[in-house]
Amino acid sequence: MSENRETALLANVPDGLFIGGQWRPAEGGATLSVSDPATGAVVKEIASASVADGKAALDAAVAAQDAWAATPARQRGELLRRAFDLLQERKEDFALLMTIEMGKPLAEARGEVAYGGEFLRWFGEEAPRIQGRYGANPEGTGRMIVTQHPVGPCFLITPWNFPLAMATRKIAPALAAGCTVVIKPAALTPLTTLAFVQLLEDAGLPAGVVNVVTTASSGPMSEAIIRDPRLRKLSFTGSTPVGQKLLEQAAHGVLRTSMELGGNAPFVVFEDADLDKAVDGAIAAKFRNIGQACTAANRFIVHRSVADEFARRVTERVQGFRSGRGTEDGVVIGPLIDDKAVAKADQLVQDAVQRGATLRTGGAEIPGDGSFYQATVLSDVRPGSDILREEIFGPVLAIIPFDDEDEGVRIANDTEYGLVSYVYTESLTRGQRMIERLATGMMGLNVGVVSNAAAPFGGWKFSGLGREGGAEGIHEYLQTKYTLTPDPFA
């Protein structure tokens, strides 16, 4: 990959805040540094918003709300479609930008561009399909009219691991529904969001409809926005502890909230599974995004009769992975986001080994520049190991054996989280039972990747509230009004 191309790409990414249709510096000229996790080198300095900057962004969103809500749904949808088309034209630039600031291999970054773009296309099509209903009341004395209306100005907080898809998954339904937004991307990977909002501007975005505030001091600025009585919606993707804190703040204004929080996904392999398919699914479910995904399989719960063979096959696959900077050919395992992520992955692995797990491959930090950790396989992980309770967020595959269906279900459900589960079985009836028995908001039955813009993404229990994507996704940004009118024939 040409250094000149990377330099030119980074130079074209805005370095300011986007407020009221204008790029501007932060109050006092404050900045934050964005680094390449593969090298540790700073790649760009950008504006770091203050509380006052956050308030200004909300001011702009509030000022634009009525006009945007009154914009015909078809026009809102066409804006999103233009953005989709522009993203296809610039897909290589967006893929490279994500690889630079987040570390994922370029092939995966291209996949994220395709996935993220689908939210623009999907919700562009959903905008003119917002519906209500009309009918007589049961008594026959009047007519009921049910209508849907934009909830109002929204505050969107996105994580670092999918810089484009998390922005499009939140911005697209908000705009389709007629809501204006303030978006705060993660300080670790803000450049993709800045480039995407520049793309929206090129697509004809009216001033104030989308506002971006990047900051190194997220807590104070976010709380000031959340507690402002003019805000009507909060959408957050990130850890459960942070989500709980934001929910407490949102309670003050009785805000509509969407929370996509932590996960501890079980990957259950039954004795009748097609092991070739199960191994392929395991590699996809675990090592996509270097394991740094809330949907990543965390616990591989494998029937004892096939556990050794499953472990042998995945170990053989994992030992063939190449680690390195995501721009290099053939790289499967890029860097973790920072040194803290490396330390956490290593702590979980060492705890499991000390408790009796077998380390089949990997299990150590990769020395040198950047924040790299070896792709790792553990088998015979013992109950009580930290790796069974905590979200790994790294390239570590941990296998736990089980003996019968009830035990497998018990282990799978033994967590406070409930985002996604994966099941491999050739039995149709068992697959149907798993749909009923596993306590997760999503499930992959003989597939290792479930995310799709046309599907409702979200979890149960401590994994969150609300849904993103699908027909359900736009309703998170709408509020319902019921009107009763007299019987027109009376």
C-alpha positions as a printed NumPy array, in Angstrom:
array([[  0.   ,   0.   ,   0.   ],
       [  1.482,   3.345,  -1.068],
       [  2.491,   5.698,   1.752],
       [  1.646,   8.6  ,  -0.559],
       [ -1.895,   7.326,  -0.959],
       [ -2.346,   7.013,   2.798],
       [ -0.923,  10.488,   3.365],
       [ -3.212,  12.03 ,   0.751],
       [ -6.237,  10.197,   2.137],
       [ -5.59 ,  11.35 ,   5.697],
       [ -4.999,  14.924,   4.53 ],
       [ -8.469,  14.982,   2.938],
       [-10.269,  13.917,   6.114],
       [-11.69 ,  16.955,   7.957],
       [-10.011,  17.731,  11.267],
       [-12.729,  19.929,  12.76 ],
       [-16.149,  19.674,  14.343],
       [-19.161,  19.773,  12.012],
       [-21.807,  22.027,  13.543],
       [-24.688,  23.707,  11.747],
       [-23.291,  22.82 ,   8.327],
       [-19.837,  24.297,   9.03 ],
       [-16.476,  22.71 ,   9.824],
       [-14.914,  24.549,  12.746],
       [-12.207,  24.134,  15.379],
       [-12.977,  23.198,  18.958],
       [-13.331,  25.847,  21.621],
       [ -9.852,  27.04 ,  22.527],
       [ -8.302,  25.026,  19.706],
       [ -8.204,  21.801,  21.727],
       [ -7.152,  18.678,  19.796],
       [ -6.843,  14.919,  20.197],
       [ -4.456,  12.497,  18.51 ],
       [ -5.538,   9.544,  16.384],
       [ -3.056,   6.666,  16.104],
       [ -2.534,   3.639,  13.88 ],
       [ -2.704,   0.64 ,  16.252],
       [ -0.449,  -1.373,  13.935],
       [  2.462,   1.035,  14.432],
       [  1.538,   3.222,  17.386],
       [  2.233,   6.286,  15.23 ],
       [ -0.05 ,   9.332,  15.362],
       [ -1.709,   9.739,  11.956],
       [ -3.802,  12.862,  12.503],
       [ -4.678,  15.583,  15.017],
       [ -8.351,  16.551,  15.126],
       [-10.576,  18.863,  17.144],
       [-11.507,  17.847,  20.694],
       [-14.904,  19.282,  21.589],
       [-15.732,  20.973,  24.883],
       [-19.067,  20.98 ,  26.7  ],
       [-19.823,  24.298,  24.989],
       [-19.113,  22.733,  21.583],
       [-21.5  ,  19.895,  22.399],
       [-24.192,  22.386,  23.342],
       [-23.625,  24.265,  20.075],
       [-24.068,  21.028,  18.129],
       [-27.349,  20.35 ,  19.918],
       [-28.434,  23.95 ,  19.253],
       [-27.899,  23.32 ,  15.54 ],
       [-29.812,  20.032,  15.605],
       [-32.731,  21.63 ,  17.444],
       [-32.822,  24.568,  15.01 ],
       [-32.957,  22.198,  12.016],
       [-35.458,  19.719,  13.484],
       [-38.789,  21.188,  12.353],
       [-37.692,  21.788,   8.766],
       [-36.163,  18.316,   8.458],
       [-39.256,  16.645,   9.945],
       [-41.387,  18.535,   7.395],
       [-39.163,  17.411,   4.492],
       [-41.088,  14.857,   2.408],
       [-40.112,  11.293,   3.194],
       [-39.164,  10.657,  -0.42 ],
       [-36.634,  13.483,  -0.297],
       [-35.142,  12.156,   2.926],
       [-34.846,   8.743,   1.325],
       [-33.25 ,  10.136,  -1.81 ],
       [-30.579,  11.867,   0.272],
       [-29.691,   8.516,   1.817],
       [-29.636,   6.895,  -1.616],
       [-27.258,   9.552,  -2.927],
       [-25.057,   8.903,   0.085],
       [-25.131,   5.168,  -0.69 ],
       [-24.047,   5.812,  -4.274],
       [-21.219,   8.117,  -3.193],
       [-20.035,   5.506,  -0.704],
       [-19.761,   2.949,  -3.507],
       [-17.622,   5.407,  -5.473],
       [-15.346,   5.991,  -2.468],
       [-15.368,   2.481,  -1.018],
       [-11.623,   1.914,  -1.36 ],
       [-10.848,   5.152,   0.466],
       [-13.2  ,   4.295,   3.317],
       [-11.796,   0.774,   3.599],
       [ -8.224,   2.036,   3.789],
       [ -9.162,   4.73 ,   6.299],
       [-10.704,   2.137,   8.63 ],
       [ -7.669,  -0.096,   8.324],
       [ -5.39 ,   2.807,   9.242],
       [ -7.284,   3.998,  12.306],
       [ -8.743,   0.728,  13.605],
       [ -6.402,  -1.978,  12.318],
       [ -8.734,  -4.477,  10.679],
       [ -7.428,  -6.207,   7.535],
       [ -8.276,  -4.384,   4.332],
       [-10.471,  -7.242,   3.067],
       [-12.607,  -6.998,   6.196],
       [-12.72 ,  -3.216,   5.936],
       [-14.127,  -3.575,   2.423],
       [-16.758,  -5.892,   3.861],
       [-17.684,  -3.256,   6.407],
       [-18.109,  -0.657,   3.678],
       [-20.566,  -2.991,   1.952],
       [-22.384,  -3.732,   5.218],
       [-22.474,  -0.104,   6.354],
       [-23.692,   1.06 ,   2.989],
       [-26.675,  -1.263,   3.167],
       [-28.094,   0.755,   6.082],
       [-28.169,   3.813,   3.824],
       [-29.934,   1.9  ,   1.074],
       [-32.326,   0.063,   3.422],
       [-33.467,   3.093,   5.399],
       [-33.585,   5.24 ,   2.286],
       [-36.233,   2.769,   1.1  ],
       [-37.968,   2.664,   4.487],
       [-38.424,   6.446,   4.754],
       [-41.479,   6.653,   2.445],
       [-42.975,   3.512,   4.033],
       [-43.597,   4.985,   7.477],
       [-47.233,   4.099,   8.102],
       [-50.103,   4.623,  10.483],
       [-53.621,   3.214,  10.556],
       [-57.239,   4.318,  10.429],
       [-60.38 ,   2.547,  11.515],
       [-63.595,   2.615,  13.502],
       [-63.382,   2.196,  17.265],
       [-65.028,  -0.963,  18.618],
       [-68.065,   0.968,  19.808],
       [-68.67 ,   2.462,  16.371],
       [-68.862,   5.971,  17.803],
       [-65.758,   7.399,  16.162],
       [-62.697,   6.863,  14.031],
       [-59.207,   6.135,  15.326],
       [-56.241,   7.659,  13.5  ],
       [-52.776,   6.397,  14.477],
       [-49.816,   8.349,  13.077],
       [-46.03 ,   8.173,  13.436],
       [-43.882,  11.25 ,  14.06 ],
       [-40.144,  11.907,  14.427],
       [-39.068,  11.633,  18.035],
       [-36.897,  14.75 ,  17.706],
       [-33.211,  15.627,  18.124],
       [-31.039,  12.56 ,  18.783],
       [-27.64 ,  11.985,  20.36 ],
       [-25.786,   9.053,  18.818],
       [-22.681,   7.559,  20.461],
       [-20.733,   5.05 ,  18.391],
       [-17.924,   2.612,  19.321],
       [-14.456,   2.233,  17.835],
       [-14.688,  -1.282,  16.392],
       [-16.924,  -0.695,  13.331],
       [-16.319,   2.985,  12.538],
       [-18.485,   3.17 ,   9.411],
       [-21.237,   0.629,  10.039],
       [-22.049,   1.923,  13.516],
       [-22.391,   5.461,  12.139],
       [-24.628,   4.468,   9.221],
       [-26.69 ,   2.098,  11.386],
       [-27.665,   5.012,  13.622],
       [-27.658,   8.032,  11.298],
       [-29.629,   6.404,   8.461],
       [-32.79 ,   5.482,  10.428],
       [-32.726,   8.792,  12.292],
       [-32.643,  10.763,   9.052],
       [-35.211,   8.51 ,   7.408],
       [-37.597,   9.085,  10.312],
       [-37.169,  12.866,  10.159],
       [-34.857,  13.338,  13.148],
       [-31.784,  15.543,  13.365],
       [-28.709,  14.244,  15.127],
       [-25.553,  14.957,  17.045],
       [-23.1  ,  12.083,  16.676],
       [-20.057,  11.471,  18.856],
       [-17.692,   8.84 ,  17.434],
       [-15.179,   7.048,  19.648],
       [-11.979,   8.999,  20.235],
       [ -9.924,   5.995,  19.079],
       [-11.479,   5.844,  15.583],
       [-13.185,   9.148,  14.691],
       [-11.769,   9.691,  11.208],
       [-14.199,   7.428,   9.353],
       [-17.189,   9.266,  10.832],
       [-15.711,  12.629,   9.877],
       [-15.185,  11.401,   6.315],
       [-18.696,   9.955,   6.207],
       [-20.319,  13.2  ,   7.324],
       [-18.306,  14.986,   4.656],
       [-19.842,  12.501,   2.214],
       [-23.329,  13.334,   3.516],
       [-22.555,  17.002,   2.965],
       [-21.568,  16.187,  -0.622],
       [-24.864,  14.307,  -1.004],
       [-26.824,  17.471,  -0.167],
       [-27.307,  17.24 ,   3.611],
       [-29.061,  20.394,   4.899],
       [-27.21 ,  22.407,   7.522],
       [-27.771,  21.256,  11.102],
       [-29.363,  17.914,  10.276],
       [-26.199,  15.978,  11.203],
       [-23.619,  17.434,  13.574],
       [-20.36 ,  15.739,  14.629],
       [-18.443,  16.326,  17.843],
       [-15.19 ,  14.467,  18.4  ],
       [-13.719,  14.714,  21.881],
       [-11.126,  13.326,  24.244],
       [-13.413,  14.188,  27.19 ],
       [-16.507,  12.175,  26.383],
       [-18.132,  12.015,  29.825],
       [-18.744,  15.712,  30.619],
       [-19.785,  16.657,  27.089],
       [-22.098,  13.659,  26.671],
       [-23.769,  14.221,  30.018],
       [-24.412,  17.88 ,  29.197],
       [-26.118,  16.902,  25.945],
       [-28.092,  14.037,  27.508],
       [-29.391,  16.202,  30.342],
       [-30.491,  18.999,  27.999],
       [-34.323,  18.977,  27.936],
       [-34.379,  19.569,  24.187],
       [-32.816,  16.177,  23.454],
       [-35.396,  13.442,  22.875],
       [-33.43 ,  10.328,  21.913],
       [-30.193,   8.615,  22.946],
       [-28.624,   5.742,  21.009],
       [-25.453,   4.132,  22.351],
       [-23.296,   1.198,  21.33 ],
       [-20.601,   0.165,  23.772],
       [-19.983,  -1.555,  27.074],
       [-22.739,  -2.438,  29.514],
       [-21.282,  -0.418,  32.454],
       [-21.14 ,   2.748,  30.337],
       [-24.614,   2.036,  28.974],
       [-25.994,   1.714,  32.507],
       [-24.491,   5.082,  33.421],
       [-25.982,   6.716,  30.329],
       [-29.39 ,   5.203,  31.098],
       [-29.279,   6.821,  34.516],
       [-28.572,  10.173,  32.882],
       [-31.28 ,   9.619,  30.259],
       [-33.866,   8.91 ,  32.958],
       [-33.78 ,  12.578,  33.953],
       [-35.335,  13.598,  30.629],
       [-37.309,  10.368,  30.092],
       [-35.471,   9.935,  26.806],
       [-36.166,   7.295,  24.211],
       [-33.13 ,   5.048,  24.366],
       [-31.5  ,   2.393,  22.221],
       [-28.684,   0.482,  23.889],
       [-26.521,  -2.073,  22.077],
       [-24.282,  -3.284,  24.879],
       [-21.941,  -6.147,  25.731],
       [-22.105,  -9.768,  24.695],
       [-20.878, -13.2  ,  25.752],
       [-21.98 , -15.212,  22.739],
       [-22.18 , -19.005,  22.999],
       [-21.255, -21.114,  19.959],
       [-22.829, -24.526,  20.515],
       [-21.662, -27.51 ,  18.452],
       [-23.765, -30.664,  18.849],
       [-22.584, -34.198,  18.179],
       [-24.514, -34.341,  14.895],
       [-23.056, -31.113,  13.515],
       [-21.331, -30.984,  10.149],
       [-17.84 , -30.261,  11.519],
       [-16.568, -28.72 ,   8.29 ],
       [-19.374, -26.162,   8.428],
       [-18.962, -25.7  ,  12.18 ],
       [-15.245, -24.961,  11.859],
       [-15.859, -22.48 ,   9.031],
       [-18.572, -20.826,  11.138],
       [-16.326, -20.754,  14.198],
       [-13.537, -18.985,  12.324],
       [-15.993, -16.372,  11.02 ],
       [-17.786, -15.913,  14.345],
       [-14.585, -15.604,  16.371],
       [-11.927, -13.936,  14.238],
       [-13.985, -11.425,  12.262],
       [-12.663,  -7.982,  13.171],
       [ -9.816,  -9.673,  15.1  ],
       [-12.408, -10.863,  17.623],
       [-13.295,  -7.265,  18.465],
       [-17.045,  -7.46 ,  17.902],
       [-19.96 ,  -7.661,  20.31 ],
       [-21.261, -10.507,  18.137],
       [-17.98 , -12.434,  18.325],
       [-18.405, -15.952,  19.687],
       [-16.976, -15.942,  23.207],
       [-17.58 , -19.491,  24.474],
       [-17.334, -22.519,  22.175],
       [-19.54 , -25.118,  23.828],
       [-18.774, -28.364,  22.015],
       [-20.213, -31.834,  22.593],
       [-17.594, -34.011,  24.251],
       [-17.76 , -36.642,  21.495],
       [-16.5  , -34.151,  18.882],
       [-14.644, -31.643,  21.073],
       [-11.137, -32.98 ,  20.39 ],
       [-11.659, -33.159,  16.652],
       [-13.225, -29.692,  16.579],
       [-10.28 , -28.319,  18.578],
       [ -7.785, -30.029,  16.277],
       [ -9.381, -28.58 ,  13.151],
       [ -9.73 , -25.005,  14.406],
       [ -6.18 , -25.085,  15.762],
       [ -4.871, -26.169,  12.373],
       [ -6.744, -23.281,  10.726],
       [ -5.624, -20.72 ,  13.29 ],
       [ -1.967, -21.738,  13.05 ],
       [ -2.131, -20.747,   9.39 ],
       [ -3.201, -17.158,  10.123],
       [ -0.821, -14.358,   9.255],
       [ -0.568, -11.38 ,  11.626],
       [  0.465,  -7.893,  10.575],
       [ -0.704,  -4.485,   9.474],
       [ -4.056,  -4.784,   7.753],
       [ -2.788,  -3.242,   4.514],
       [ -0.392,  -6.164,   3.933],
       [ -1.451,  -9.016,   1.64 ],
       [ -2.713, -12.148,   3.351],
       [ -3.052, -10.666,   6.82 ],
       [ -5.907, -12.199,   8.831],
       [ -5.055, -10.917,  12.317],
       [ -4.425,  -7.208,  12.555],
       [ -3.601,  -5.32 ,  15.744],
       [ -5.929,  -4.997,  18.691],
       [ -7.11 ,  -1.457,  19.247],
       [ -4.554,  -0.591,  21.96 ],
       [ -2.184,  -2.028,  24.551],
       [ -4.95 ,  -2.295,  27.147],
       [ -6.828,  -4.676,  24.863],
       [ -3.703,  -6.817,  24.522],
       [ -3.22 ,  -6.912,  28.29 ],
       [ -6.842,  -7.932,  28.84 ],
       [ -6.706, -10.754,  26.288],
       [ -3.498, -12.061,  27.824],
       [ -4.896, -11.909,  31.358],
       [ -7.928, -13.956,  30.319],
       [ -5.759, -16.549,  28.595],
       [ -3.328, -16.885,  31.497],
       [ -6.167, -17.212,  34.013],
       [ -7.741, -20.005,  31.941],
       [ -4.442, -21.871,  31.634],
       [ -3.75 , -21.561,  35.365],
       [ -7.171, -23.079,  36.024],
       [ -6.413, -26.112,  33.854],
       [ -7.217, -25.185,  30.237],
       [ -5.033, -26.581,  27.464],
       [ -3.248, -23.974,  25.335],
       [ -3.217, -25.396,  21.801],
       [ -1.73 , -22.436,  19.977],
       [ -0.924, -18.774,  20.548],
       [ -1.32 , -17.31 ,  23.995],
       [  1.133, -14.416,  23.93 ],
       [  1.643, -10.821,  22.87 ],
       [  3.503, -10.35 ,  19.588],
       [  6.604,  -8.214,  20.268],
       [  7.436,  -5.127,  18.246],
       [  5.509,  -2.064,  17.145],
       [  1.753,  -1.929,  17.501],
       [ -0.685,  -3.787,  19.752],
       [ -0.686,  -7.365,  18.443],
       [ -1.775, -10.581,  20.151],
       [ -1.399, -14.08 ,  18.771],
       [ -4.48 , -15.878,  17.497],
       [ -5.145, -18.359,  20.293],
       [ -7.036, -21.602,  20.868],
       [ -7.794, -22.968,  24.344],
       [ -9.544, -26.269,  25.011],
       [-10.989, -27.886,  28.138],
       [-11.625, -24.483,  29.703],
       [-12.692, -25.009,  33.305],
       [-15.819, -23.601,  34.981],
       [-15.047, -20.435,  36.925],
       [-12.481, -19.174,  34.418],
       [-12.685, -15.433,  33.803],
       [-12.793, -16.03 ,  30.04 ],
       [-16.236, -17.631,  30.419],
       [-17.695, -14.555,  32.141],
       [-15.976, -11.611,  30.471],
       [-16.208, -10.446,  26.884],
       [-12.841, -11.309,  25.327],
       [-12.733,  -8.752,  22.491],
       [ -9.671, -10.394,  21.02 ],
       [ -8.533, -13.339,  18.852],
       [ -8.962, -16.035,  21.506],
       [-11.129, -19.13 ,  20.929],
       [-12.079, -20.936,  24.155],
       [-13.625, -24.441,  24.052],
       [-15.782, -25.98 ,  26.799],
       [-17.048, -29.58 ,  26.459],
       [-20.594, -30.665,  27.321],
       [-22.385, -34.025,  27.48 ],
       [-26.072, -33.499,  26.614],
       [-28.475, -30.894,  25.277],
       [-29.702, -29.693,  28.646],
       [-26.147, -29.125,  29.854],
       [-25.221, -27.307,  26.65 ],
       [-28.218, -24.991,  26.987],
       [-27.468, -24.382,  30.671],
       [-23.864, -23.377,  29.921],
       [-24.938, -21.194,  26.989],
       [-27.522, -19.317,  29.07 ],
       [-25.268, -18.992,  32.139],
       [-24.473, -15.334,  31.551],
       [-26.033, -11.948,  32.225],
       [-25.697, -11.168,  28.513],
       [-27.973, -12.199,  25.675],
       [-26.948, -10.612,  22.4  ],
       [-26.381, -13.489,  19.974],
       [-25.894, -17.243,  19.961],
       [-24.669, -19.704,  17.346],
       [-25.805, -23.323,  17.011],
       [-24.535, -26.093,  14.757],
       [-26.706, -29.185,  14.387],
       [-28.07 , -31.177,  11.465],
       [-31.315, -31.842,  13.357],
       [-34.194, -29.608,  12.306],
       [-36.138, -30.304,  15.497],
       [-33.138, -29.596,  17.705],
       [-32.541, -26.347,  15.831],
       [-36.147, -25.347,  16.485],
       [-35.721, -26.18 ,  20.166],
       [-32.63 , -23.99 ,  20.35 ],
       [-34.563, -21.041,  18.944],
       [-36.92 , -21.432,  21.894],
       [-34.354, -22.283,  24.579],
       [-31.397, -19.934,  24.047],
       [-31.864, -16.561,  25.758],
       [-30.464, -14.249,  23.087],
       [-31.928, -11.586,  20.844],
       [-30.304, -13.071,  17.742],
       [-29.218, -16.541,  16.693],
       [-27.194, -18.069,  13.895],
       [-28.389, -21.582,  13.079],
       [-25.585, -23.253,  11.112],
       [-24.202, -19.82 ,  10.164],
       [-21.382, -17.874,  11.808],
       [-22.307, -14.278,  10.862],
       [-25.829, -12.935,  11.425],
       [-25.591,  -9.166,  10.892],
       [-27.718,  -7.755,   8.058],
       [-29.183,  -4.301,   7.502],
       [-32.618,  -5.827,   6.829],
       [-32.655,  -7.679,  10.184],
       [-33.377,  -6.374,  13.71 ],
       [-30.042,  -6.245,  15.566],
       [-30.169,  -6.247,  19.36 ],
       [-30.088,  -8.317,  22.512],
       [-31.813,  -9.453,  25.673],
       [-30.877,  -9.002,  29.321],
       [-27.71 ,  -6.923,  29.904],
       [-27.02 ,  -6.798,  26.173],
       [-29.314,  -3.875,  25.62 ],
       [-32.599,  -2.283,  24.648],
       [-34.206,  -1.665,  21.278],
       [-33.265,  -2.808,  17.786],
       [-31.153,  -1.431,  14.95 ],
       [-31.765,  -2.417,  11.353],
       [-34.76 ,  -4.069,   9.755],
       [-38.297,  -2.744,   9.72 ],
       [-37.984,  -2.412,  13.486],
       [-35.012,  -0.053,  13.297],
       [-36.837,   3.036,  12.067],
       [-39.438,   2.772,  14.836],
       [-36.723,   3.52 ,  17.398],
       [-36.785,   7.077,  15.993],
       [-40.561,   7.481,  15.766],
       [-43.252,   8.231,  18.328],
       [-46.911,   7.283,  18.027],
       [-49.91 ,   9.604,  18.175],
       [-53.511,   8.394,  18.46 ],
       [-56.342,  10.744,  17.457],
       [-60.064,  10.066,  17.931],
       [-62.538,  11.782,  15.622],
       [-66.36 ,  11.691,  15.717],
       [-68.229,   9.125,  13.634],
       [-68.383,  10.83 ,  10.203],
       [-71.756,   9.177,   9.497],
       [-73.47 ,  10.18 ,  12.725]])
